[in-house]
Amino acid sequence: GGVRGGGRGRVEVTESLRQRIDALRRSLYDEAQAAPDQAETDFEDMLVKVRRGAQIVDDTLEVMFEWTEARWRQGVVVHFEGEMGIDCGALTREWAKLLCQQLLRPGRGLFRRTGRGNRVVMLADEESELAHGGRTEEIYSFVGRFIAFSLWRGIRIDAVFTHFMFRLMMDPKARATHEDLREVDPKLHANLQMMLQAEPAEIEDTFCQTFCLDTEFLGVRSTFELCENGSEIPVTGDNVQEFVDHYVQHVLYILSLRAIRAFLSGFHSLIPPEKLPRFAPAELEAVICGQPSVSDADVEELRLASHCSLDDNGRPHTQVLLALLSA
């Protein structure tokens, strides 16, 4: 059966992909058990007490901010203040979902929405550091560990990063491309495309551009040279592709360099990049975020795993749900 509903174009989670991710998790688990710094952790050490809403970030950071890799590997036991319930996994999943929503929320001072609004990118370093001061890189590192922890534990979260960020998780040396810019800033992508398609002999006089990037933050304009002596190098038909490559790399990577490096450091502390070569970036997103819609295979898997009582008419309660999902 096909995949129902709309979405962001994620790939289908096939049986082959499930097998590969299961193999990854077994490998991580086995290595964690053999790690010299791994030790038994008391229940109280794993307990994370949080409040719902925006406070969930501060409550989580208060407990987990200085956790080592070994502590993260042990897992968490979540308790929502003022609520009854024993965490057998469901509360951890709910905590992860809510925490991810708050961490990626634009008002948190870490990420912003892309031009189309369906993904997030890290703020420029000067913006995030204004919001979080000296803790900025440590917070991004925490976010990276949290994303890796969720992937390892099989917890689906809506970590709607750009395709470029998923590539960086797999290969820290990956470079941003002009196509990556399309989903972040469609207007800027179109403007650069116009330069690439212009008549080579007319580019210098038409655009009057040098190898520089102008930004503005809190009313202060700044100019970054894209290469050595960039302000003295005009963009011409001979070097326009080089200019676009440098420009895109600065917009998507260099301006947020400290944040991106901190995030990747946290992510790779739990899942090293050499563990991910068998995955495509879109597959990694599908595993972390789940499917944007329900497939026939999902319905069948739910049907086989469902056991419940009968309703007043003697029919299983699950039949109503399964009928709706299959519609």
C-alpha positions as CSV (number, residue, x, y, z in Angstrom):
1,G,0.0,0.0,0.0
2,G,1.0,3.6,-0.5
3,V,1.6,6.3,2.1
4,R,-1.4,8.4,2.8
5,G,-1.7,12.1,3.4
6,G,0.6,15.0,2.8
7,G,4.0,15.7,4.3
8,R,7.4,17.2,3.8
9,G,8.6,14.6,1.4
10,R,10.2,12.3,3.8
11,V,11.2,8.8,2.6
12,E,9.2,5.8,3.7
13,V,10.5,3.8,6.7
14,T,11.0,0.5,4.9
15,E,11.8,-2.9,6.5
16,S,15.4,-2.5,5.2
17,L,15.7,0.9,7.0
18,R,14.2,-0.6,10.2
19,Q,16.8,-3.4,10.1
20,R,19.7,-1.0,9.7
21,I,18.5,1.3,12.5
22,D,18.0,-1.7,14.8
23,A,21.6,-2.8,14.0
24,L,22.8,0.7,14.8
25,R,21.0,0.7,18.1
26,R,22.3,-2.8,19.0
27,S,25.9,-1.6,18.2
28,L,25.5,1.5,20.3
29,Y,24.1,-0.5,23.2
30,D,26.9,-3.1,23.1
31,E,29.6,-0.5,23.0
32,A,28.0,1.5,25.8
33,Q,27.9,-1.6,28.0
34,A,31.6,-2.2,27.3
35,A,32.6,1.4,27.9
36,P,35.0,1.9,30.8
37,D,33.1,4.8,32.1
38,Q,29.8,3.0,32.2
39,A,28.4,2.2,35.7
40,E,25.2,1.3,37.3
41,T,23.0,4.4,38.0
42,D,20.5,4.6,40.8
43,F,16.9,5.4,40.0
44,E,17.1,8.8,41.7
45,D,20.0,9.7,39.5
46,M,17.9,9.0,36.4
47,L,14.8,10.9,37.6
48,V,14.0,14.1,35.8
49,K,11.1,16.1,37.3
50,V,9.6,18.7,34.9
51,R,6.7,21.0,34.5
52,R,4.8,21.3,31.3
53,G,5.0,24.3,29.0
54,A,8.0,26.5,28.5
55,Q,9.4,25.6,31.9
56,I,10.2,22.1,30.7
57,V,13.4,23.4,29.1
58,D,14.7,25.0,32.3
59,D,13.6,22.1,34.5
60,T,15.4,19.6,32.2
61,L,18.6,21.6,31.9
62,E,18.7,22.0,35.7
63,V,18.9,18.2,36.1
64,M,20.7,17.1,32.9
65,F,22.8,20.0,31.8
66,E,26.1,18.5,33.1
67,W,25.3,14.9,32.5
68,T,28.2,12.9,31.0
69,E,27.9,10.6,28.0
70,A,27.7,7.6,30.4
71,R,24.7,9.2,32.3
72,W,22.9,9.8,29.0
73,R,23.4,6.2,28.0
74,Q,21.6,5.0,31.2
75,G,18.4,6.8,30.1
76,V,15.9,8.9,32.0
77,V,12.9,8.4,34.2
78,V,10.5,11.3,33.7
79,H,8.0,12.7,36.2
80,F,5.6,15.5,35.4
81,E,5.1,17.6,38.5
82,G,1.5,17.5,39.9
83,E,0.6,14.4,37.9
84,M,0.3,10.8,38.8
85,G,2.0,8.2,36.7
86,I,4.9,5.8,36.5
87,D,7.3,6.2,33.6
88,C,7.4,2.9,31.7
89,G,8.5,4.7,28.5
90,A,5.4,6.6,27.6
91,L,6.2,9.6,29.8
92,T,9.8,9.7,28.5
93,R,8.4,9.9,24.9
94,E,6.0,12.6,25.9
95,W,8.8,14.6,27.6
96,A,11.0,14.3,24.6
97,K,8.3,15.5,22.2
98,L,7.4,18.5,24.4
99,L,11.1,19.3,25.1
100,C,11.9,19.2,21.3
101,Q,9.0,21.6,20.6
102,Q,10.2,24.1,23.1
103,L,13.9,23.9,22.2
104,L,13.1,24.5,18.5
105,R,10.6,27.2,19.2
106,P,11.8,30.5,17.6
107,G,11.3,32.5,20.8
108,R,13.7,30.3,22.7
109,G,16.7,32.1,21.1
110,L,18.3,29.0,19.5
111,F,16.6,28.4,16.2
112,R,14.5,30.3,13.6
113,R,12.0,29.1,11.0
114,T,13.1,28.9,7.4
115,G,11.6,31.1,4.7
116,R,8.8,28.5,4.0
117,G,8.3,28.0,7.7
118,N,8.4,24.2,7.8
119,R,12.0,23.7,9.1
120,V,14.4,25.3,11.5
121,V,17.9,26.6,11.3
122,M,20.3,27.8,14.0
123,L,20.5,31.5,14.7
124,A,23.6,33.4,13.8
125,D,26.1,33.2,16.6
126,E,25.7,36.8,17.6
127,E,22.0,36.4,18.0
128,S,22.0,33.2,20.1
129,E,24.9,34.5,22.2
130,L,22.9,37.6,23.0
131,A,20.1,35.4,24.3
132,H,22.2,32.9,26.2
133,G,25.6,34.5,26.9
134,G,28.4,32.2,27.9
135,R,26.1,29.1,28.1
136,T,25.2,29.2,24.4
137,E,27.6,26.5,23.1
138,E,26.8,24.3,26.1
139,I,23.1,24.5,25.4
140,Y,23.6,23.7,21.7
141,S,25.7,20.7,22.7
142,F,22.9,19.6,25.0
143,V,20.4,19.9,22.1
144,G,22.7,17.7,20.0
145,R,22.9,15.0,22.7
146,F,19.2,15.1,23.2
147,I,18.6,14.5,19.5
148,A,21.1,11.6,19.5
149,F,19.5,10.2,22.6
150,S,16.1,10.2,21.0
151,L,17.5,8.5,17.9
152,W,19.2,5.9,20.0
153,R,16.2,5.2,22.1
154,G,13.8,5.1,19.2
155,I,11.8,8.1,20.4
156,R,10.2,10.0,17.6
157,I,10.5,13.8,17.8
158,D,9.7,16.5,15.3
159,A,13.3,17.7,14.8
160,V,12.6,19.5,11.6
161,F,16.1,20.5,10.7
162,T,17.2,21.3,7.2
163,H,18.6,18.6,4.9
164,F,22.0,20.3,5.3
165,M,22.0,19.7,9.0
166,F,21.1,16.1,8.6
167,R,24.1,15.8,6.2
168,L,26.3,17.4,8.9
169,M,25.2,14.8,11.4
170,M,26.5,12.1,9.1
171,D,29.5,14.0,7.8
172,P,30.8,17.0,9.8
173,K,32.9,18.1,6.8
174,A,29.8,18.4,4.5
175,R,29.5,21.7,2.7
176,A,26.3,23.7,2.1
177,T,25.1,24.0,-1.5
178,H,23.1,26.5,-3.5
179,E,20.2,24.0,-3.5
180,D,20.3,23.8,0.4
181,L,19.6,27.6,0.4
182,R,16.3,27.0,-1.5
183,E,14.5,25.6,1.6
184,V,16.0,28.2,4.0
185,D,15.6,31.4,2.1
186,P,13.8,31.0,-1.3
187,K,14.2,34.7,-2.2
188,L,17.9,34.7,-1.6
189,H,18.2,31.4,-3.6
190,A,16.3,33.0,-6.5
191,N,18.6,36.1,-6.4
192,L,21.7,34.1,-6.6
193,Q,20.2,31.9,-9.3
194,M,19.6,35.1,-11.3
195,M,23.3,35.9,-11.1
196,L,24.2,32.4,-12.2
197,Q,21.9,32.6,-15.2
198,A,22.9,36.1,-16.2
199,E,25.1,36.8,-19.3
200,P,28.7,36.2,-18.1
201,A,30.0,39.4,-19.8
202,E,27.3,41.5,-18.1
203,I,27.5,40.2,-14.5
204,E,30.1,42.7,-13.2
205,D,28.4,45.8,-14.5
206,T,24.9,44.6,-13.7
207,F,25.3,43.4,-10.1
208,C,28.3,45.6,-8.9
209,Q,29.0,42.9,-6.3
210,T,32.3,42.0,-4.6
211,F,33.1,38.9,-2.6
212,C,31.4,40.2,0.5
213,L,28.3,39.5,2.6
214,D,26.4,42.3,4.3
215,T,24.3,41.5,7.5
216,E,22.3,43.6,9.9
217,F,21.6,42.9,13.6
218,L,19.9,45.2,16.0
219,G,20.4,48.1,13.5
220,V,24.1,47.5,13.1
221,R,25.3,46.6,9.6
222,S,28.4,44.4,9.2
223,T,30.3,43.2,6.2
224,F,32.1,39.9,6.0
225,E,34.7,39.1,3.4
226,L,33.9,35.8,1.8
227,C,37.6,35.2,1.0
228,E,40.9,37.0,1.6
229,N,40.7,40.6,0.2
230,G,37.1,39.8,-0.8
231,S,36.1,43.5,-0.8
232,E,38.6,44.1,-3.6
233,I,37.4,41.2,-5.8
234,P,34.5,41.9,-8.2
235,V,32.1,39.2,-9.1
236,T,32.4,38.4,-12.8
237,G,31.3,35.8,-15.3
238,D,34.5,33.9,-14.5
239,N,34.1,33.6,-10.8
240,V,30.3,33.9,-10.2
241,Q,29.9,30.2,-9.3
242,E,32.8,30.5,-6.8
243,F,31.1,33.6,-5.3
244,V,27.8,31.7,-4.9
245,D,29.5,28.8,-3.3
246,H,31.3,31.0,-0.7
247,Y,28.1,33.1,-0.1
248,V,25.9,30.0,0.6
249,Q,28.6,28.5,2.9
250,H,28.7,31.7,4.9
251,V,24.9,32.1,5.2
252,L,24.2,28.4,6.1
253,Y,27.4,27.5,8.1
254,I,29.9,30.2,8.9
255,L,27.5,32.7,10.5
256,S,26.4,29.9,12.9
257,L,29.7,28.1,13.1
258,R,30.0,28.0,16.9
259,A,26.4,26.8,17.4
260,I,26.7,24.2,14.7
261,R,30.0,22.8,16.0
262,A,28.6,22.7,19.5
263,F,25.5,20.9,18.4
264,L,27.5,18.3,16.4
265,S,29.9,17.8,19.3
266,G,27.0,16.9,21.5
267,F,25.3,14.7,18.9
268,H,28.5,12.8,18.0
269,S,29.4,12.2,21.6
270,L,26.6,9.7,21.7
271,I,26.4,8.6,18.0
272,P,29.8,9.1,16.2
273,P,29.5,9.9,12.5
274,E,31.3,6.7,11.5
275,K,28.2,4.9,12.8
276,L,25.9,6.6,10.1
277,P,27.5,6.0,6.7
278,R,24.8,3.4,5.7
279,F,22.0,6.0,6.0
280,A,21.0,8.8,3.6
281,P,20.1,12.2,5.1
282,A,16.4,11.7,4.3
283,E,16.5,8.3,5.9
284,L,18.0,9.8,9.1
285,E,15.2,12.3,9.2
286,A,12.6,9.6,8.7
287,V,14.0,7.6,11.6
288,I,14.2,10.6,14.0
289,C,11.0,12.3,13.0
290,G,8.8,9.4,11.9
291,Q,6.5,9.3,8.9
292,P,4.3,12.3,8.1
293,S,1.4,10.0,7.3
294,V,0.1,6.6,8.0
295,S,0.8,3.6,5.7
296,D,-1.0,0.3,5.2
297,A,2.0,-1.4,6.9
298,D,1.6,0.9,9.9
299,V,-2.1,-0.1,10.3
300,E,-1.3,-3.8,10.0
301,E,1.4,-3.5,12.6
302,L,-1.0,-1.8,14.9
303,R,-3.7,-4.4,14.3
304,L,-1.3,-7.3,15.1
305,A,-0.1,-5.6,18.3
306,S,-3.6,-4.6,19.5
307,H,-5.3,-6.4,22.4
308,C,-8.3,-4.9,24.1
309,S,-11.7,-5.6,25.6
310,L,-15.1,-5.6,23.8
311,D,-17.5,-2.7,23.7
312,D,-21.2,-3.0,24.7
313,N,-22.1,-4.6,21.4
314,G,-19.4,-7.2,21.7
315,R,-17.0,-5.7,19.1
316,P,-13.3,-4.9,19.7
317,H,-12.8,-1.2,20.5
318,T,-9.8,-1.2,18.1
319,Q,-11.9,-1.8,15.1
320,V,-13.2,1.7,15.1
321,L,-9.7,3.2,15.2
322,L,-8.3,0.8,12.6
323,A,-11.3,1.6,10.3
324,L,-10.5,5.3,10.6
325,L,-6.8,4.8,9.9
326,S,-7.6,2.6,6.9
327,A,-10.1,5.1,5.4
